[in-house]
Amino acid sequence: MVAVAALIAAAGLLVAPTAQAAAGCRIDYSVTNQWANGLGADVSVTNLGDPLTRWRLTWTFTAGQKVTQLWNGTVSQSGAQVTVTNAAYNGSLATGASTSFGFNGSWDNAGNPAPTDFAVNGTPAPEARRRPRPR
């Protein structure tokens, strides 16, 4: 009986479909406005892989920036680590679809470099475009 169960389990493993890894997302990060100690930014998430039913974008600020207000998503920040999750209405992204959110933030006037380590649902974004900040 044990041998039959093992044989059935082994056969099931041989015909089980393999999981496909999503290709990831492209992130477009743009500082749209900047003033003494403040900034405005737009972020676009374009799905390059399997359809998503929800998304979570993470990144790390490197110069003390903080998100103070965000729209079209929900933000949490712990130190330099930022996490934005979709709103109820923009979580589903078919392959090739995109959504965006914006935020206002603060910075220390010493520098406002764009983040470089974007990840969607824990998968590093293979493409990230950062537009220079306004002067």
N, CA, C and O atoms as CSV, one atom per row, in Angstrom:
chain,resi,resn,atom,element,x,y,z
A,1,MET,N,N,0.831,-1.185,0.000
A,1,MET,CA,C,0.000,0.000,0.000
A,1,MET,C,C,0.878,1.252,0.000
A,1,MET,O,O,0.591,2.203,-0.727
A,2,VAL,N,N,1.933,1.265,0.797
A,2,VAL,CA,C,2.842,2.402,0.856
A,2,VAL,C,C,3.555,2.557,-0.480
A,2,VAL,O,O,3.742,3.673,-0.966
A,3,ALA,N,N,3.955,1.424,-1.078
A,3,ALA,CA,C,4.644,1.471,-2.367
A,3,ALA,C,C,3.726,2.016,-3.454
A,3,ALA,O,O,4.178,2.767,-4.319
A,4,VAL,N,N,2.443,1.652,-3.428
A,4,VAL,CA,C,1.489,2.145,-4.418
A,4,VAL,C,C,1.292,3.648,-4.237
A,4,VAL,O,O,1.252,4.386,-5.222
A,5,ALA,N,N,1.168,4.110,-3.002
A,5,ALA,CA,C,1.000,5.541,-2.727
A,5,ALA,C,C,2.224,6.315,-3.194
A,5,ALA,O,O,2.098,7.403,-3.757
A,6,ALA,N,N,3.397,5.763,-2.962
A,6,ALA,CA,C,4.627,6.433,-3.399
A,6,ALA,C,C,4.688,6.501,-4.916
A,6,ALA,O,O,5.113,7.511,-5.477
A,7,LEU,N,N,4.263,5.423,-5.589
A,7,LEU,CA,C,4.270,5.393,-7.045
A,7,LEU,C,C,3.283,6.415,-7.611
A,7,LEU,O,O,3.598,7.104,-8.581
A,8,ILE,N,N,2.109,6.518,-7.021
A,8,ILE,CA,C,1.101,7.488,-7.474
A,8,ILE,C,C,1.610,8.911,-7.243
A,8,ILE,O,O,1.453,9.778,-8.103
A,9,ALA,N,N,2.209,9.143,-6.100
A,9,ALA,CA,C,2.744,10.479,-5.803
A,9,ALA,C,C,3.848,10.843,-6.782
A,9,ALA,O,O,3.906,11.973,-7.268
A,10,ALA,N,N,4.715,9.897,-7.070
A,10,ALA,CA,C,5.808,10.153,-8.016
A,10,ALA,C,C,5.265,10.434,-9.400
A,10,ALA,O,O,5.761,11.325,-10.089
A,11,ALA,N,N,4.259,9.692,-9.818
A,11,ALA,CA,C,3.665,9.917,-11.134
A,11,ALA,C,C,3.011,11.291,-11.186
A,11,ALA,O,O,3.099,11.981,-12.202
A,12,GLY,N,N,2.371,11.685,-10.127
A,12,GLY,CA,C,1.756,13.014,-10.060
A,12,GLY,C,C,2.796,14.111,-10.185
A,12,GLY,O,O,2.538,15.142,-10.806
A,13,LEU,N,N,3.958,13.904,-9.608
A,13,LEU,CA,C,5.008,14.911,-9.702
A,13,LEU,C,C,5.534,15.022,-11.122
A,13,LEU,O,O,5.948,16.099,-11.550
A,14,LEU,N,N,5.521,13.919,-11.852
A,14,LEU,CA,C,6.030,13.949,-13.214
A,14,LEU,C,C,5.116,14.703,-14.156
A,14,LEU,O,O,5.597,15.290,-15.125
A,15,VAL,N,N,3.804,14.711,-13.909
A,15,VAL,CA,C,2.876,15.375,-14.811
A,15,VAL,C,C,2.404,16.726,-14.284
A,15,VAL,O,O,1.656,17.422,-14.971
A,16,ALA,N,N,2.815,17.106,-13.102
A,16,ALA,CA,C,2.398,18.396,-12.549
A,16,ALA,C,C,3.007,19.527,-13.366
A,16,ALA,O,O,4.183,19.465,-13.723
A,17,PRO,N,N,2.221,20.565,-13.667
A,17,PRO,CA,C,2.754,21.684,-14.435
A,17,PRO,C,C,3.782,22.458,-13.617
A,17,PRO,O,O,3.692,22.540,-12.392
A,18,THR,N,N,4.744,23.014,-14.308
A,18,THR,CA,C,5.748,23.813,-13.617
A,18,THR,C,C,5.270,25.251,-13.535
A,18,THR,O,O,4.557,25.727,-14.419
A,19,ALA,N,N,5.659,25.934,-12.485
A,19,ALA,CA,C,5.280,27.334,-12.306
A,19,ALA,C,C,6.114,28.213,-13.222
A,19,ALA,O,O,7.299,27.959,-13.435
A,20,GLN,N,N,5.488,29.239,-13.757
A,20,GLN,CA,C,6.195,30.195,-14.596
A,20,GLN,C,C,6.499,31.434,-13.759
A,20,GLN,O,O,5.624,31.941,-13.058
A,21,ALA,N,N,7.705,31.909,-13.829
A,21,ALA,CA,C,8.077,33.127,-13.112
A,21,ALA,C,C,7.657,34.335,-13.930
A,21,ALA,O,O,7.844,34.370,-15.146
A,22,ALA,N,N,7.090,35.325,-13.255
A,22,ALA,CA,C,6.710,36.562,-13.926
A,22,ALA,C,C,7.962,37.317,-14.344
A,22,ALA,O,O,8.990,37.259,-13.669
A,23,ALA,N,N,7.866,38.021,-15.459
A,23,ALA,CA,C,9.017,38.778,-15.964
A,23,ALA,C,C,9.273,40.028,-15.137
A,23,ALA,O,O,10.385,40.557,-15.153
A,24,GLY,N,N,8.280,40.506,-14.423
A,24,GLY,CA,C,8.461,41.690,-13.595
A,24,GLY,C,C,7.726,42.891,-14.146
A,24,GLY,O,O,6.808,42.775,-14.958
A,25,CYS,N,N,8.159,44.044,-13.681
A,25,CYS,CA,C,7.503,45.287,-14.041
A,25,CYS,C,C,8.537,46.351,-14.373
A,25,CYS,O,O,9.677,46.303,-13.911
A,26,ARG,N,N,8.114,47.313,-15.185
A,26,ARG,CA,C,8.950,48.485,-15.440
A,26,ARG,C,C,8.435,49.607,-14.541
A,26,ARG,O,O,7.228,49.821,-14.430
A,27,ILE,N,N,9.344,50.307,-13.913
A,27,ILE,CA,C,8.999,51.415,-13.042
A,27,ILE,C,C,9.517,52.697,-13.668
A,27,ILE,O,O,10.690,52.791,-14.030
A,28,ASP,N,N,8.644,53.680,-13.795
A,28,ASP,CA,C,9.039,55.016,-14.228
A,28,ASP,C,C,8.865,55.943,-13.033
A,28,ASP,O,O,7.751,56.139,-12.549
A,29,TYR,N,N,9.955,56.505,-12.566
A,29,TYR,CA,C,9.973,57.392,-11.402
A,29,TYR,C,C,10.383,58.782,-11.874
A,29,TYR,O,O,11.442,58.950,-12.479
A,30,SER,N,N,9.545,59.775,-11.598
A,30,SER,CA,C,9.828,61.121,-12.064
A,30,SER,C,C,9.544,62.132,-10.962
A,30,SER,O,O,8.437,62.182,-10.426
A,31,VAL,N,N,10.543,62.932,-10.629
A,31,VAL,CA,C,10.329,64.063,-9.728
A,31,VAL,C,C,9.718,65.163,-10.577
A,31,VAL,O,O,10.357,65.655,-11.507
A,32,THR,N,N,8.489,65.554,-10.270
A,32,THR,CA,C,7.760,66.530,-11.074
A,32,THR,C,C,7.930,67.948,-10.580
A,32,THR,O,O,7.750,68.902,-11.336
A,33,ASN,N,N,8.274,68.090,-9.321
A,33,ASN,CA,C,8.436,69.409,-8.728
A,33,ASN,C,C,9.350,69.278,-7.523
A,33,ASN,O,O,9.357,68.251,-6.844
A,34,GLN,N,N,10.106,70.304,-7.271
A,34,GLN,CA,C,11.016,70.273,-6.130
A,34,GLN,C,C,11.152,71.685,-5.581
A,34,GLN,O,O,11.259,72.649,-6.339
A,35,TRP,N,N,11.147,71.795,-4.275
A,35,TRP,CA,C,11.294,73.085,-3.601
A,35,TRP,C,C,12.095,72.863,-2.343
A,35,TRP,O,O,12.426,71.724,-2.017
A,36,ALA,N,N,12.413,73.919,-1.632
A,36,ALA,CA,C,13.208,73.784,-0.410
A,36,ALA,C,C,12.544,72.787,0.524
A,36,ALA,O,O,11.428,73.013,0.993
A,37,ASN,N,N,13.221,71.703,0.789
A,37,ASN,CA,C,12.764,70.645,1.692
A,37,ASN,C,C,11.552,69.860,1.216
A,37,ASN,O,O,10.969,69.118,2.007
A,38,GLY,N,N,11.148,69.991,-0.046
A,38,GLY,CA,C,9.980,69.254,-0.507
A,38,GLY,C,C,10.099,68.805,-1.954
A,38,GLY,O,O,10.920,69.315,-2.716
A,39,LEU,N,N,9.262,67.842,-2.314
A,39,LEU,CA,C,9.255,67.330,-3.683
A,39,LEU,C,C,7.896,66.742,-4.004
A,39,LEU,O,O,7.137,66.349,-3.118
A,40,GLY,N,N,7.612,66.694,-5.287
A,40,GLY,CA,C,6.459,65.978,-5.816
A,40,GLY,C,C,6.975,64.957,-6.809
A,40,GLY,O,O,7.926,65.238,-7.539
A,41,ALA,N,N,6.376,63.787,-6.855
A,41,ALA,CA,C,6.849,62.750,-7.765
A,41,ALA,C,C,5.679,61.947,-8.318
A,41,ALA,O,O,4.641,61.803,-7.670
A,42,ASP,N,N,5.866,61.428,-9.524
A,42,ASP,CA,C,4.938,60.494,-10.147
A,42,ASP,C,C,5.672,59.177,-10.355
A,42,ASP,O,O,6.849,59.159,-10.714
A,43,VAL,N,N,4.964,58.075,-10.124
A,43,VAL,CA,C,5.532,56.746,-10.315
A,43,VAL,C,C,4.548,55.931,-11.143
A,43,VAL,O,O,3.362,55.856,-10.819
A,44,SER,N,N,5.044,55.324,-12.210
A,44,SER,CA,C,4.230,54.470,-13.061
A,44,SER,C,C,4.735,53.034,-12.943
A,44,SER,O,O,5.942,52.792,-12.955
A,45,VAL,N,N,3.815,52.090,-12.830
A,45,VAL,CA,C,4.120,50.661,-12.750
A,45,VAL,C,C,3.527,50.008,-13.990
A,45,VAL,O,O,2.309,50.019,-14.171
A,46,THR,N,N,4.375,49.438,-14.849
A,46,THR,CA,C,3.919,48.742,-16.049
A,46,THR,C,C,4.235,47.263,-15.897
A,46,THR,O,O,5.389,46.888,-15.688
A,47,ASN,N,N,3.214,46.425,-16.000
A,47,ASN,CA,C,3.380,44.982,-15.839
A,47,ASN,C,C,3.965,44.370,-17.112
A,47,ASN,O,O,3.352,44.452,-18.176
A,48,LEU,N,N,5.129,43.766,-17.011
A,48,LEU,CA,C,5.775,43.100,-18.143
A,48,LEU,C,C,5.606,41.586,-18.105
A,48,LEU,O,O,6.036,40.890,-19.024
A,49,GLY,N,N,4.981,41.072,-17.041
A,49,GLY,CA,C,4.889,39.621,-16.875
A,49,GLY,C,C,3.461,39.135,-16.780
A,49,GLY,O,O,2.550,39.664,-17.417
A,50,ASP,N,N,3.297,38.116,-15.966
A,50,ASP,CA,C,1.991,37.504,-15.767
A,50,ASP,C,C,1.009,38.523,-15.188
A,50,ASP,O,O,1.426,39.438,-14.477
A,51,PRO,N,N,-0.293,38.381,-15.480
A,51,PRO,CA,C,-1.281,39.302,-14.917
A,51,PRO,C,C,-1.204,39.330,-13.391
A,51,PRO,O,O,-0.948,38.312,-12.749
A,52,LEU,N,N,-1.429,40.505,-12.830
A,52,LEU,CA,C,-1.408,40.693,-11.380
A,52,LEU,C,C,-2.808,41.027,-10.887
A,52,LEU,O,O,-3.559,41.722,-11.571
A,53,THR,N,N,-3.160,40.538,-9.712
A,53,THR,CA,C,-4.428,40.912,-9.088
A,53,THR,C,C,-4.209,41.958,-8.004
A,53,THR,O,O,-5.153,42.601,-7.545
A,54,ARG,N,N,-2.962,42.116,-7.604
A,54,ARG,CA,C,-2.581,43.162,-6.650
A,54,ARG,C,C,-1.076,43.367,-6.783
A,54,ARG,O,O,-0.362,42.497,-7.281
A,55,TRP,N,N,-0.608,44.518,-6.337
A,55,TRP,CA,C,0.826,44.788,-6.418
A,55,TRP,C,C,1.298,45.544,-5.177
A,55,TRP,O,O,0.532,46.239,-4.509
A,56,ARG,N,N,2.567,45.381,-4.903
A,56,ARG,CA,C,3.239,46.053,-3.783
A,56,ARG,C,C,4.599,46.488,-4.308
A,56,ARG,O,O,5.435,45.649,-4.646
A,57,LEU,N,N,4.822,47.789,-4.376
A,57,LEU,CA,C,6.083,48.338,-4.861
A,57,LEU,C,C,6.917,48.774,-3.666
A,57,LEU,O,O,6.434,49.481,-2.782
A,58,THR,N,N,8.168,48.347,-3.648
A,58,THR,CA,C,9.075,48.749,-2.565
A,58,THR,C,C,10.301,49.425,-3.168
A,58,THR,O,O,10.690,49.151,-4.304
A,59,TRP,N,N,10.896,50.312,-2.380
A,59,TRP,CA,C,12.162,50.936,-2.751
A,59,TRP,C,C,12.805,51.508,-1.499
A,59,TRP,O,O,12.196,51.558,-0.430
A,60,THR,N,N,14.046,51.936,-1.655
A,60,THR,CA,C,14.794,52.528,-0.554
A,60,THR,C,C,15.247,53.924,-0.962
A,60,THR,O,O,15.865,54.103,-2.011
A,61,PHE,N,N,14.939,54.903,-0.135
A,61,PHE,CA,C,15.494,56.237,-0.333
A,61,PHE,C,C,16.907,56.246,0.237
A,61,PHE,O,O,17.184,55.571,1.229
A,62,THR,N,N,17.793,57.003,-0.385
A,62,THR,CA,C,19.192,56.998,0.056
A,62,THR,C,C,19.651,58.309,0.665
A,62,THR,O,O,20.801,58.418,1.092
A,63,ALA,N,N,18.774,59.312,0.713
A,63,ALA,CA,C,19.214,60.618,1.216
A,63,ALA,C,C,18.229,61.226,2.207
A,63,ALA,O,O,18.072,62.445,2.266
A,64,GLY,N,N,17.571,60.377,2.982
A,64,GLY,CA,C,16.691,60.885,4.029
A,64,GLY,C,C,15.326,61.354,3.565
A,64,GLY,O,O,14.608,61.983,4.343
A,65,GLN,N,N,14.940,61.075,2.330
A,65,GLN,CA,C,13.628,61.499,1.853
A,65,GLN,C,C,12.525,60.759,2.614
A,65,GLN,O,O,12.714,59.642,3.094
A,66,LYS,N,N,11.371,61.419,2.706
A,66,LYS,CA,C,10.206,60.826,3.362
A,66,LYS,C,C,8.962,61.142,2.548
A,66,LYS,O,O,8.798,62.265,2.072
A,67,VAL,N,N,8.090,60.160,2.386
A,67,VAL,CA,C,6.803,60.375,1.728
A,67,VAL,C,C,5.866,60.978,2.770
A,67,VAL,O,O,5.697,60.429,3.859
A,68,THR,N,N,5.258,62.117,2.424
A,68,THR,CA,C,4.360,62.783,3.373
A,68,THR,C,C,2.895,62.677,2.967
A,68,THR,O,O,2.009,62.794,3.814
A,69,GLN,N,N,2.632,62.457,1.684
A,69,GLN,CA,C,1.262,62.342,1.174
A,69,GLN,C,C,1.315,61.525,-0.108
A,69,GLN,O,O,2.202,61.735,-0.935
A,70,LEU,N,N,0.377,60.592,-0.288
A,70,LEU,CA,C,0.366,59.745,-1.482
A,70,LEU,C,C,-1.062,59.559,-1.953
A,70,LEU,O,O,-1.979,59.461,-1.137
A,71,TRP,N,N,-1.260,59.508,-3.270
A,71,TRP,CA,C,-2.579,59.247,-3.833
A,71,TRP,C,C,-2.499,58.087,-4.815
A,71,TRP,O,O,-1.454,57.832,-5.414
A,72,ASN,N,N,-3.616,57.391,-4.969
A,72,ASN,CA,C,-3.760,56.202,-5.817
A,72,ASN,C,C,-3.021,54.985,-5.278
A,72,ASN,O,O,-2.573,54.137,-6.050
A,73,GLY,N,N,-2.893,54.896,-3.971
A,73,GLY,CA,C,-2.265,53.754,-3.313
A,73,GLY,C,C,-2.209,54.008,-1.821
A,73,GLY,O,O,-2.726,55.010,-1.325
A,74,THR,N,N,-1.579,53.091,-1.116
A,74,THR,CA,C,-1.388,53.213,0.328
A,74,THR,C,C,0.099,53.089,0.598
A,74,THR,O,O,0.761,52.190,0.080
A,75,VAL,N,N,0.621,53.996,1.413
A,75,VAL,CA,C,2.063,54.021,1.671
A,75,VAL,C,C,2.356,53.702,3.126
A,75,VAL,O,O,1.589,54.043,4.027
A,76,SER,N,N,3.480,53.043,3.331
A,76,SER,CA,C,4.068,52.917,4.665
A,76,SER,C,C,5.568,53.119,4.480
A,76,SER,O,O,6.134,52.756,3.448
A,77,GLN,N,N,6.194,53.696,5.482
A,77,GLN,CA,C,7.626,53.939,5.408
A,77,GLN,C,C,8.237,53.695,6.765
A,77,GLN,O,O,7.741,54.175,7.784
A,78,SER,N,N,9.327,52.941,6.765
A,78,SER,CA,C,10.087,52.670,7.979
A,78,SER,C,C,11.533,53.045,7.678
A,78,SER,O,O,12.241,52.323,6.977
A,79,GLY,N,N,11.957,54.177,8.215
A,79,GLY,CA,C,13.291,54.668,7.890
A,79,GLY,C,C,13.360,54.978,6.412
A,79,GLY,O,O,12.543,55.743,5.900
A,80,ALA,N,N,14.320,54.398,5.721
A,80,ALA,CA,C,14.495,54.637,4.289
A,80,ALA,C,C,13.641,53.719,3.426
A,80,ALA,O,O,13.491,53.969,2.230
A,81,GLN,N,N,13.075,52.658,4.009
A,81,GLN,CA,C,12.310,51.656,3.254
A,81,GLN,C,C,10.874,52.124,3.028
A,81,GLN,O,O,10.159,52.423,3.984
A,82,VAL,N,N,10.452,52.187,1.764
A,82,VAL,CA,C,9.105,52.634,1.398
A,82,VAL,C,C,8.358,51.463,0.762
A,82,VAL,O,O,8.918,50.718,-0.042
A,83,THR,N,N,7.090,51.313,1.133
A,83,THR,CA,C,6.215,50.306,0.540
A,83,THR,C,C,4.926,50.993,0.118
A,83,THR,O,O,4.280,51.666,0.921
A,84,VAL,N,N,4.556,50.821,-1.141
A,84,VAL,CA,C,3.289,51.330,-1.656
A,84,VAL,C,C,2.496,50.135,-2.157
A,84,VAL,O,O,3.000,49.337,-2.948
A,85,THR,N,N,1.257,50.010,-1.699
A,85,THR,CA,C,0.363,48.959,-2.177
A,85,THR,C,C,-0.755,49.596,-2.988
A,85,THR,O,O,-1.092,50.766,-2.804
A,86,ASN,N,N,-1.319,48.804,-3.885
A,86,ASN,CA,C,-2.363,49.312,-4.767
A,86,ASN,C,C,-3.583,49.778,-3.984
A,86,ASN,O,O,-3.821,49.354,-2.853
A,87,ALA,N,N,-4.342,50.658,-4.614
A,87,ALA,CA,C,-5.661,51.033,-4.120
A,87,ALA,C,C,-6.640,49.947,-4.578
A,87,ALA,O,O,-6.283,49.086,-5.382
A,88,ALA,N,N,-7.860,49.988,-4.070
A,88,ALA,CA,C,-8.854,48.972,-4.427
A,88,ALA,C,C,-9.142,48.949,-5.923
A,88,ALA,O,O,-9.498,47.902,-6.464
A,89,TYR,N,N,-8.995,50.072,-6.592
A,89,TYR,CA,C,-9.373,50.195,-7.997
A,89,TYR,C,C,-8.220,50.036,-8.985
A,89,TYR,O,O,-8.472,50.043,-10.190
A,90,ASN,N,N,-6.966,49.891,-8.543
A,90,ASN,CA,C,-5.870,49.788,-9.512
A,90,ASN,C,C,-4.926,48.613,-9.245
A,90,ASN,O,O,-3.757,48.650,-9.632
A,91,GLY,N,N,-5.432,47.583,-8.590
A,91,GLY,CA,C,-4.596,46.429,-8.271
A,91,GLY,C,C,-4.435,45.435,-9.403
A,91,GLY,O,O,-3.393,44.789,-9.509
A,92,SER,N,N,-5.443,45.296,-10.253
A,92,SER,CA,C,-5.366,44.333,-11.354
A,92,SER,C,C,-4.619,44.945,-12.525
A,92,SER,O,O,-4.999,45.993,-13.047
A,93,LEU,N,N,-3.546,44.271,-12.927
A,93,LEU,CA,C,-2.755,44.725,-14.068
A,93,LEU,C,C,-2.541,43.549,-15.024
A,93,LEU,O,O,-1.814,42.604,-14.716
A,94,ALA,N,N,-3.176,43.625,-16.167
A,94,ALA,CA,C,-2.947,42.615,-17.198
A,94,ALA,C,C,-1.528,42.788,-17.734
A,94,ALA,O,O,-0.887,43.806,-17.475
A,95,THR,N,N,-1.044,41.815,-18.468
A,95,THR,CA,C,0.265,41.929,-19.105
A,95,THR,C,C,0.258,43.145,-20.026
A,95,THR,O,O,-0.616,43.274,-20.883
A,96,GLY,N,N,1.229,44.030,-19.848
A,96,GLY,CA,C,1.329,45.243,-20.651
A,96,GLY,C,C,0.572,46.432,-20.088
A,96,GLY,O,O,0.749,47.553,-20.564
A,97,ALA,N,N,-0.273,46.211,-19.080
A,97,ALA,CA,C,-1.052,47.308,-18.498
A,97,ALA,C,C,-0.204,48.091,-17.501
A,97,ALA,O,O,0.796,47.594,-16.983
A,98,SER,N,N,-0.624,49.313,-17.248
A,98,SER,CA,C,0.102,50.128,-16.278
A,98,SER,C,C,-0.865,50.916,-15.418
A,98,SER,O,O,-2.035,51.095,-15.756
A,99,THR,N,N,-0.347,51.375,-14.307
A,99,THR,CA,C,-1.067,52.252,-13.402
A,99,THR,C,C,-0.044,53.220,-12.837
A,99,THR,O,O,1.161,53.035,-13.008
A,100,SER,N,N,-0.527,54.250,-12.165
A,100,SER,CA,C,0.417,55.205,-11.598
A,100,SER,C,C,-0.109,55.752,-10.282
A,100,SER,O,O,-1.299,55.675,-9.979
A,101,PHE,N,N,0.811,56.304,-9.517
A,101,PHE,CA,C,0.462,57.001,-8.287
A,101,PHE,C,C,1.422,58.170,-8.147
A,101,PHE,O,O,2.467,58.229,-8.794
A,102,GLY,N,N,1.041,59.083,-7.296
A,102,GLY,CA,C,1.893,60.234,-7.061
A,102,GLY,C,C,2.074,60.465,-5.580
A,102,GLY,O,O,1.309,59.961,-4.758
A,103,PHE,N,N,3.094,61.232,-5.248
A,103,PHE,CA,C,3.293,61.553,-3.843
A,103,PHE,C,C,4.020,62.871,-3.680
A,103,PHE,O,O,4.719,63.341,-4.577
A,104,ASN,N,N,3.833,63.450,-2.509
A,104,ASN,CA,C,4.632,64.581,-2.053
A,104,ASN,C,C,5.534,64.050,-0.959
A,104,ASN,O,O,5.196,63.098,-0.256
A,105,GLY,N,N,6.678,64.677,-0.829
A,105,GLY,CA,C,7.616,64.218,0.180
A,105,GLY,C,C,8.510,65.333,0.669
A,105,GLY,O,O,8.435,66.474,0.214
A,106,SER,N,N,9.345,64.971,1.593
A,106,SER,CA,C,10.321,65.916,2.124
A,106,SER,C,C,11.719,65.370,1.860
A,106,SER,O,O,11.918,64.165,1.712
A,107,TRP,N,N,12.677,66.283,1.805
A,107,TRP,CA,C,14.071,65.910,1.643
A,107,TRP,C,C,14.917,66.938,2.356
A,107,TRP,O,O,14.410,67.988,2.752
A,108,ASP,N,N,16.193,66.660,2.528
A,108,ASP,CA,C,17.035,67.476,3.402
A,108,ASP,C,C,17.812,68.594,2.702
A,108,ASP,O,O,18.678,69.218,3.314
A,109,ASN,N,N,17.509,68.851,1.428
A,109,ASN,CA,C,18.169,69.892,0.646
A,109,ASN,C,C,19.626,69.579,0.304
A,109,ASN,O,O,20.242,70.345,-0.436
A,110,ALA,N,N,20.194,68.502,0.805
A,110,ALA,CA,C,21.571,68.139,0.457
A,110,ALA,C,C,21.594,67.329,-0.836
A,110,ALA,O,O,22.607,67.304,-1.535
A,111,GLY,N,N,20.515,66.684,-1.149
A,111,GLY,CA,C,20.432,65.871,-2.358
A,111,GLY,C,C,19.124,65.128,-2.394
A,111,GLY,O,O,18.548,64.818,-1.352
A,112,ASN,N,N,18.650,64.841,-3.592
A,112,ASN,CA,C,17.382,64.143,-3.756
A,112,ASN,C,C,17.511,63.097,-4.867
A,112,ASN,O,O,16.788,63.162,-5.861
A,113,PRO,N,N,18.431,62.130,-4.707
A,113,PRO,CA,C,18.605,61.121,-5.755
A,113,PRO,C,C,17.385,60.202,-5.851
A,113,PRO,O,O,16.709,59.926,-4.860
A,114,ALA,N,N,17.130,59.745,-7.063
A,114,ALA,CA,C,16.034,58.797,-7.291
A,114,ALA,C,C,16.416,57.433,-6.729
A,114,ALA,O,O,17.586,57.054,-6.759
A,115,PRO,N,N,15.435,56.695,-6.219
A,115,PRO,CA,C,15.717,55.318,-5.763
A,115,PRO,C,C,16.198,54.448,-6.923
A,115,PRO,O,O,15.897,54.731,-8.083
A,116,THR,N,N,16.937,53.403,-6.610
A,116,THR,CA,C,17.450,52.508,-7.653
A,116,THR,C,C,17.066,51.050,-7.433
A,116,THR,O,O,17.364,50.207,-8.280
A,117,ASP,N,N,16.422,50.735,-6.331
A,117,ASP,CA,C,16.162,49.328,-5.994
A,117,ASP,C,C,14.673,48.999,-5.951
A,117,ASP,O,O,14.197,48.440,-4.963
A,118,PHE,N,N,13.940,49.333,-6.994
A,118,PHE,CA,C,12.511,49.050,-7.038
A,118,PHE,C,C,12.260,47.549,-7.141
A,118,PHE,O,O,12.985,46.829,-7.829
A,119,ALA,N,N,11.214,47.088,-6.442
A,119,ALA,CA,C,10.771,45.690,-6.542
A,119,ALA,C,C,9.253,45.666,-6.485
A,119,ALA,O,O,8.643,46.420,-5.728
A,120,VAL,N,N,8.646,44.802,-7.284
A,120,VAL,CA,C,7.195,44.629,-7.301
A,120,VAL,C,C,6.888,43.236,-6.787
A,120,VAL,O,O,7.359,42.240,-7.336
A,121,ASN,N,N,6.101,43.177,-5.739
A,121,ASN,CA,C,5.747,41.907,-5.095
A,121,ASN,C,C,6.994,41.084,-4.769
A,121,ASN,O,O,6.976,39.857,-4.862
A,122,GLY,N,N,8.058,41.755,-4.393
A,122,GLY,CA,C,9.296,41.102,-3.998
A,122,GLY,C,C,10.253,40.786,-5.130
A,122,GLY,O,O,11.379,40.357,-4.881
A,123,THR,N,N,9.825,40.992,-6.384
A,123,THR,CA,C,10.683,40.723,-7.538
A,123,THR,C,C,11.327,42.023,-8.008
A,123,THR,O,O,10.617,42.976,-8.328
A,124,PRO,N,N,12.654,42.082,-8.057
A,124,PRO,CA,C,13.304,43.308,-8.526
A,124,PRO,C,C,12.808,43.705,-9.906
A,124,PRO,O,O,12.663,42.864,-10.794
A,125,ALA,N,N,12.551,44.990,-10.076
A,125,ALA,CA,C,12.091,45.493,-11.372
A,125,ALA,C,C,13.250,45.432,-12.361
A,125,ALA,O,O,14.291,46.042,-12.118
A,126,PRO,N,N,13.092,44.704,-13.477
A,126,PRO,CA,C,14.185,44.582,-14.436
A,126,PRO,C,C,14.452,45.890,-15.167
A,126,PRO,O,O,15.549,46.109,-15.681
A,127,GLU,N,N,13.453,46.750,-15.209
A,127,GLU,CA,C,13.608,48.030,-15.878
A,127,GLU,C,C,13.122,49.122,-14.944
A,127,GLU,O,O,12.049,49.004,-14.351
A,128,ALA,N,N,13.892,50.166,-14.811
A,128,ALA,CA,C,13.467,51.339,-14.053
A,128,ALA,C,C,13.997,52.560,-14.776
A,128,ALA,O,O,15.182,52.644,-15.096
A,129,ARG,N,N,13.112,53.497,-15.028
A,129,ARG,CA,C,13.513,54.733,-15.676
A,129,ARG,C,C,13.321,55.859,-14.678
A,129,ARG,O,O,12.259,56.004,-14.072
A,130,ARG,N,N,14.350,56.638,-14.521
A,130,ARG,CA,C,14.304,57.758,-13.600
A,130,ARG,C,C,14.521,59.026,-14.392
A,130,ARG,O,O,15.544,59.188,-15.058
A,131,ARG,N,N,13.571,59.911,-14.318
A,131,ARG,CA,C,13.730,61.188,-15.015
A,131,ARG,C,C,14.354,62.186,-14.062
A,131,ARG,O,O,14.035,62.195,-12.874
A,132,PRO,N,N,15.237,63.023,-14.568
A,132,PRO,CA,C,15.923,63.972,-13.696
A,132,PRO,C,C,14.953,64.932,-13.032
A,132,PRO,O,O,13.892,65.249,-13.571
A,133,ARG,N,N,15.330,65.368,-11.892
A,133,ARG,CA,C,14.488,66.305,-11.163
A,133,ARG,C,C,14.553,67.679,-11.833
A,133,ARG,O,O,15.544,68.008,-12.484
A,134,PRO,N,N,13.505,68.473,-11.674
A,134,PRO,CA,C,13.530,69.814,-12.242
A,134,PRO,C,C,14.559,70.683,-11.529
A,134,PRO,O,O,14.857,70.465,-10.354
A,135,ARG,N,N,15.081,71.632,-12.215
A,135,ARG,CA,C,16.073,72.534,-11.616
A,135,ARG,C,C,15.450,73.818,-11.191
A,135,ARG,O,O,16.138,74.694,-10.666
